[in-house]
Amino acid sequence: MTTSIDDNRPSRDALLARVRRALGKDGADPRARADADAYVAARAQGPRPAMPVDLVAKFLTRATDMASTVTRIASAQAIPAAVLAYLDALELPAALAAQNAHHGVCWPEFAALDWSGAGLHIEVRPTVGDDRLGITGCFCAIAETGTLVFLSGADTPTATTLLPDTHIAVVRAGRVVSGMEEAFALIRVECATMPRAVNMISGPSRTGDIEQTIVLGAHGPYRVHILLVD
Amino acid sequence: MMQVASMHFKERAHVKLNDEVLQGNLRKIKGKFVAKRKASLVELDDFEGTRDAGRAIRQRALDNLDVWLEMFEQNATERGATVLFAQNPAEINKLVLDIATHHGARKIIKSKSMVSEESALDHAIEGAGLKVVETDLGEYILQINDYEPPSHIIGPALHKSKEEVADLFHRVHGTPRKDGIDELCVEARGVLRDHYLNADMGITGGNFFVAETGSVVLVTNEGNATLATTLPKVHVAISGIEKIVPTLEDVATLMRLLPRSATGQSISNYVDILTGPKGRGEYHGAEHMYFIVVDSGRSDVLGSEVREALRCIRCGACMNHCPVYQNVGGHAYGWVYPGPIGSVLTPMYVGLENALDLPQASTLCGQCAVVCPVRIPLPDLLRKLREREFVEDLRPWSERTALRLWARVARYPGLYAWSTRLAVRFLRSRAGSNGMIEKLPLGSGWTSGRAMPAPAGRTFRDLYAERKAAAGKSSP
């Protein structure tokens, strides 16, 4: 029996009935559902690795382990100069020199920065595919694994973290949390519902699919640079 | 359904063992995953405790699977996704094509989905006149090589050398032949980038379905699943009913185990949790989101003696550590899932009578159970399937007779001791001066590929009796 997308109910019911039969159940069991709800509400966690008091230092170490690079800056005003310094310090072979472009796109939260004053041409719009440089903020960052957490939204276009050759992410020191559990807790506190996408990114896109040799820049950015604002 | 070749394990294993190119390629990667995994475990202060937690999370989901499935369905639907259920491979393909037709999709991009391999979804899509492009680099390599089957669940093309990939790209892309792995990756990136930007629909698997939020979790290093769910207007996530986990906290625990067990990474580069279609004002993201939750034999496994196999999170550690897999590679297993977990799941999904050799394709050395992050007792499960083969009269006559004879003799200790002594003497008489037996009557299957070491000379029973006697003398 195959069903269609408009009338999938017969398959759904048959599937659930088979699962219940396999589990030796007679039918839907309200008590099991109450137990499940209680488990969800309890928010039980597994064992956690010990974390230092200085989460920011841990985050920066772990991010570097994941092949991200890092610059610490004192304030948001210093972002354009830090971006320029990063681009100018990139040592790219002639074939890839185009990736060193001084133009790109950023999220709206950085619209007011003095980009042109730093000699950069940064447009405030979602990337459409051929931008060399994408500048974004992030929702929070995870110290345990050096991970950046992005939530989708009207002012946080997802692909800006993915399509450009170079992704520069601004992380505020106060937004560095211990583990994934704390990131989820922060989402529950600050968002009414789960956003469409929670993208957790740790370093540049990579592949090991040919002879297990790691190559950076498989589909997404070749490089991820983190500007940590203290 | 993907063509089943699991009944030919013995013949295929033989061919693979004599394939010089493959053996060279396997040697190149041998031990890499094993060493990386080991190095990454030390970061977890309590790895064994985390394994216990992982096991408990997966078992909790399975013990009340109907409840968690309904919770998932309810929460995903509330967020505007459409949750569909597929009972068999044919229904997966039918639902995907229905969705494509409904949205007028002509080009589909895919990130890795093992469940869609079960149903040979790509062939169904092409059969309907639509274009499909695999985006995981390994899967892409296999697709353009006339849909060669994957040989490993996380590194599907690891059986190929860079020279073979270079020849393939040169032939299929019509570009100058590249030498370096870097250049090959850049070439694939360029080809696939265009497909991402103009595809109408993205299909992904699902590492986990999260019941409390109605989300799918996708784990990649390449970021291909992230792109495939960010750019096209339709996203279809396909995975098995057993991939449910209750909470986001459970995802956090399992994500401490999955990448370390798979590739020895602390975390995979891209971990996405996707919930419903895009919201108001969002520029990127799918406008329509579908889940296809697949049975295809899983409910039968749930009610069987090997149900614990459903805890599997598809890390591949069992095959990376399996001496049989390391030598014959993944293709010998003849279906979607190779290695120890495949030797349990394949017989359950395609029929034990179609995969008779797989439960036997193990030395029962136990390494798979030692490394499994969710503590699946794989050797026990293989033994249960062996038992079933015996009980259901599926083993060859000669083997059954030999086992019966052995059982008869073993009941009489004196007779057993005498006959083993005789057998040892006989085997030693067959050995050459190097102590190896080159040819064994009734055992040519064993000795045609390698020599067998002759027994050391004395039986365990002899040695035991002697030591016991000696111990008796020395103790007061």
Interface residues (C-beta under 8 A of the other chain):
Chain A: M1 T2 T3 S4 I5 N8 S11 R12 A14 L15 L16 R18 V19 R20 R21 A22 L23 K25 A28 D29 A32 R33 D35 A36 Y39 V40 R43 A44 Q45 G46 P47 P49 A50 R62 D65 M66 P126 G129 E144 T145 G146 T147 S152 G153 A154 P157 T158 A159 L162 L163 G179 M180 E181 F184 T193 M194 P195 R196 A197 V198 N199 M200 I201 S202 G203 P204 S205 R206 T207 G208 D209 I210 E211 Q212 T213 V215 G217 A218 H219 G220
Chain B: N25 K28 I29 K32 F33 E43 L44 D45 D46 G49 T50 A53 G54 I57 R60 D63 N64 L65 D66 V67 W68 L69 E70 M71 E73 R79 T82 L84 F85 A86 Q87 N88 A90 E91 K94 L95 D98 I99 H102 T135 D136 L137 G138 I141 G155 P156 A157 L158 K160 S161 K162 V165 I181 D182 L184 C185 V186 R189 L192 R193 Y196 L197 A211 E212 T213 S215 N221 E222 G223 N224 T226 L227 T229 T230 L231 I241 P246 T247 L248 E249 D250 V251 A252 T253 M255 R256 T263 S266 I267 S268 N269 Y270 V271 D272 I273 L274 T275 G276 P277 K278 G279 R280 G281 E282 Y283 H284 G285 Y290 V293 D295 S299 D300 L302 G303 R307
